[in-house]
Amino acid sequence: MVLPIITQKLIQLTKGVGEFIRGEAQIFDREHIEYKGLHDMVSYVDKTAERELVNGLSQILPDAGFITEEQTKVELGDEYNWIVDPLDGTTNFIHGVPVFSISIALQYKGELVLGVVYEINRDECFSAWKNGGAYLNGKRISVSNAPKIENTLLATGFPFYEFSKMEKYINVLRILMQKCHGLRRIGSAAVDLAYVACGRFDGYFEYNLNSYDMAAGMILVTEAGGQTFDFKGGNGCFERREIIATNGRISSELLEVVKKEFAD
């Protein structure tokens, strides 16, 4: 398996499907919304994009399995598995807010080895592969060099259906609001992570995520020189459905704030 070649094929596929999504965004009618759960929306755009991605990915690696958000294909492979979010930021898309993306990662024997996040509206394609670095539209990127939280712009995501941890989350926000330059919530976890990778954000944290929200962005961050871990400081992001991503310099400081509230 030649990861750079697979990455280029994946970028080409992702941009093609992104063009479809960009076109649909201009004409989308909210009458086409479906609900998978409380505030958890989906549309024909998500489903069509996922089918196109699965078909294309099956040609790139015929033996690979799939973990997909809309469950177009759920079949784990023996070694390789694609982790696919066809439209990360569906709520933004539905409401006409121009921040949404395609997020695709490849696992080999459980290890993330490749990731692509395509932010459709800005035509920004972030890519990374194991030991190959991280890139934005083909140019090498790296995390920021902010040394302390007081020097940072941080990102997060608001819970939209699991509210039992709301008080803890607000406590974290209260502390960080007083420490950093600002907090942003842009509505796509994949883009949040990509922005950490390229230094726009210095750190990011969120809970109630799925693997397809995080996977591609995680390898972007690590290949760009940053760090990712769960709210306990471990590597259980998928299992615990939570993530902290940083430039590596503010890791202990941000973890201390989050862990104090969420360690249980």
N, C-alpha and C positions, 0 to 999 in steps of 0.2 A: 504493500500500500504506500503510494507516494502522496503524502499529505498536501504539499503545495499544489499538485495537479488537481486533486479532489477539491481543494478549496476554490480554485479558479472555476471549476465546473459548477460548484455550489453557488458561487457569486453570480454567475451567468443565469442560472435557474432562478435564483432569488430575485434578481432584478427584473426578469421577465414577469414573474408573478406579481411583483411590486407594481409594475406598470398597469396590470389589471386592477389592482386595488386602488391605485391612484385615480384611474378613470371612473371607477364605481363611486368613489368619494364625491365626485362632482354631481352625481345624480341620485345619490342614495335617499330613499324615503323611509322614515322611521316606522312606517306601517309594516315593514319587513322584519322588525325585531322579534326575536323569540327569547324566552327566558328559560335558562337551565336551572336557576335557583334564585334566591333573593338577590336582586340587583346584578345578577350574573347573566349578561346578555350575549346573544350570538345572532348572526344573520347569514343569509346565503353567501355573502362575500367571504366570511370566515371559512365556510364549508367548501366553497368552490376553490378558494386559494389552497386549502389543505389538500384537496384531491389532486390538484395540479402539482403541488410540491411532492406528494407521496409518489406520484407517477414518475416524476423526474428523478427523485432520489433512488427509486427502485432501479433505474437504468444506470445510475452512477455506481451503486454497490448492490448488485442483485441479491446477495445473501444477507444483507443487513435487516435487522428487525426495526420496529417502530414503536415509539411512545409519542402519541399525538394528542393534542388538546381536544379536538372534536371527534376523536376516535374513528377517523376514516380507516385507519389500519392499526390494530393493536396486536402485535405479534413479535415477541422478543427473539432476537437472533442469538446464536450460540456465542458469537464474539462481538459483532458490531451491532450498534443500535443508534438509529437517528432519533433525536428528541426535537419535536417540531411544534412551534407555536406559529400558526399561519397569520395571525393578526394580533399582536400584543399591543393592547391599548384600544380594545373594541369600543369601550365607552367613549373615548375621545373620537374615534371614527364615526360612531353613530351621531354624536352631537356636533360634528364638524370642527372639532378641535384638532389642528394639524400636528399631532405627535402620536404616531403609531408605527409599528415596525413588524418585520418578519424576523423570527429568531429560530435558528437551527443549529444544533450541536450534534457531534458524533462521539459516541462512546466506544471504546475498545476494551472489552473485558472489565467493564465498569468504570474505566478511567476516561475522563474527558480528553479528547485529543484534537478536537477541531471545533470552531464555532464561527458563525456568521450572524451578525445583526444588521439588517437593512432598514434604516430610518427612511421611510418612503418619501416624505414630503420634502426633505432637504437633499434627497438623493445621496445619502451618506451610507456607504457600505463599510462596516467594521468587520474585520476578519482576523483570525488567529489560528495557529496550529501548534501542537506540542513542540517546544524547543525552537520555534520558528519566529517568535515575536508577534506583535499585534500591529494591525494596519488600519488606516482609514483611507479609503479610495486609493489603495496601493502605496501610501506613504506611511512610514514607521511612526508609531505613536508610543507615548509612555505616560505613566501616571504623573501627578503633580509632585512637587517637592515641598509642599506646605508642611512645616514641622510640628505644628500644634493646632488644636481645634480652633483656637482664637484666630487663626489665619485661613480658615476654610469656608467653603460653600458646600453644604451637605444636602443630600437628597433623601427622600423617604417615600413611602406609599401609605395612603390612608386605608384602614380596614373598611371593607364595604359589606361584610355579612357576618363576620365573627367578632362580636363586640364584648366578649367576656374579659378580654385583656385591655379594654379601652382605657381604663384608669391608669394602668401601668404605662401604656403608650403615651398618654398625655403627660405623665410625669417626666418621661424621657424628653419629650418635646419642650417642656417648660425649662428643663436644665439646658438643653442644647441651644434654644433660642437666645439664651443669655450669654452663651459662650462663643458662638461662631458668627461669621458674616451674614449668614442667612440659611433658611431651609427651603427647599423646593420640592414640590410634588407635581411631576409632569405627566404621570398616568401610564407609563410603560416601564416595567421593571427592566426589560431588556435594554432600553435606551438609557435608563439610569446607570446601569452597569457599564455600558459602552462609554458613557460620559465620564465615569470614573477612570476608565482605561485611557482616555485621551486627555485627562487632566482638567476637564471642565468642572466636574465635581471632584472633591477631595475624599469624600466618603459617602456611603449610602447604607441604609438599613431598612428592612421590611420583614413582616411576618405574614402568614397565610398565603404563601406562594407555593407553586407547583414546580416540578423539575423543568418543565418546558418554559417557565418564566425566567429561570435563572441560568440554565446550563450554558448556553452560548456566551452570555455575558460573563460568567465566571472564568472561562478560559481566556476571554479578552483581558480581563483585569490581571490575572496572574501572568500572562505572557507580556503584558505591558509593564510589569514590575511591581504590581500591587498584591494585595492579599484578600482572601475571602474566608469566612468562617461563620459558624452559627453563633447564637447568642450566648453560648457557654465558652466560646473560643475554640470549639472543636471543628471537625470536618463533617458534621451531620446536617448540612444544609437541606438536603433532599428529604431526609427522614424527619427532621424537625420542622420543615417547611418555613425556614427563616434564613436570613442572610445579613451579614455585615460585610461590606466591601470597602477597602481603603487603599490609599496610596502606599501603605506599609509603614509610614512614619507616624500616623496618628492612631494606629491599631489599638494599642493598649489603652489609650485615653478614651476612645470611643467605646471600646468594649466595656470598660469600667462603668461608664454611664448606663449602657444598655443592660449589662449583666446584673447590675444592682436591682433592677426592676423585674427582669425576665428569667433569672437563673433557675427558678423552680421548674 
